[in-house]
Amino acid sequence: MAASDTNVLAAASVAAAKPKRGLARITPQSRWYWVRMLLQNKVAVASMILLGIIVLSAILAPLIAPHDPRYLDPVNRLKPPSNNNWLGTDDSGRDLFSRILFGGRVSLLIGVSVTVAAAIIGTILGLAAGYFDRLDSWIMRAMDGLMAFPSILLAIAIMVSLGAGAQNVFIALVIVYTPTIARLVRSSTLVLRQQAYVESARSIGMGNSAILTKYIFPNALSPLIVQCTFVIAFSIIAEASLSFLGAGVDPQTPTWGNMLRDGQRMMQIAWWAAIFPGMALVILVLSLNLLGDALRDALDPRVRER
């Protein structure tokens, strides 16, 4: 063997013996491999940074906002962006930057709370429908009935019945998005209940509730998490749409939908009144969708086989 080949083999053995650090220590066999895949995705990291900035800005809005978002100042109405009002003012003289910060709190609160409630209810319904055949037709026909209506039209119909308000927006959107999660969990349950480990659990006398909580639900969690990221984005868009149409929260409450509704009437004379709230909504929803796509790829078990 030549000396050069000996040197190459020696270098390779030294590199193999060198302990791995950081993300390299997480191998495809590790249960946390999806974290490595997610952090190696530059788009996902950028999305998480943007989401972190938006969430922190919303949480710290009372400390960051330079003005009271409800303070009316007719003297300074429709002022363009300046040192005093970074993003300008609306037709009532209210500071747009402050209103966008506080509007983010409403959008995130409704988006997250709707997703949590819809995930809990939809998971229970999906597990029951997928595991118990006698309940499947009853539950899923009800879910199909709700999904037969376009989501925004169903939400508007519910809001017309209940009246405007943040609490009613929450109820309407939970009803709208629960069927989507229920169908996803049901499809996962139908596949998982045929697996060998579930059959083994039945053979040793394990009860249905134990099988659902210990075996089926944990294995259905990955697609559920991915779907929840999209439901948050859809809920935020739906809340903004309802507020834009005047069927959402109180018109005086600073929300991005209310700001878009007020700003679109003044696009020709005060473009900033609609552009900046729209940009905030686009950035938030786009970041959530990109993060959801990255999570779907990272949690895909086929990635480990590549």
Secondary structure, DSSP 8 states (H G I E B T S, - for coil): --HHHHHHHHHHHHHHHS---GGGG--TTSTTHHHHHHHT-HHHHHHHHHHHHHHHHHHTHHHH-SS-TT---GGGTT--S-SSSTT-B-TT--BHHHHHHHHHHHHHHHHHHHHHHHHHHHHHHHHHHHH-HHHHHHHHHHHHHHHTS-HHHHHHHHHHHH-SSHHHHHHHHHHHHHHHHHHHHHHHHHHHTTSHHHHHHHHTT--HHHHIIIIIHHHTHHHHHHHHHHHHHHHHHHHHHHHHTT-SS-TTS--HHHHHHHHHTTTTT-THHHHHHHHHHHHHHHHHHHHHHHHHHHT-GGGGG-
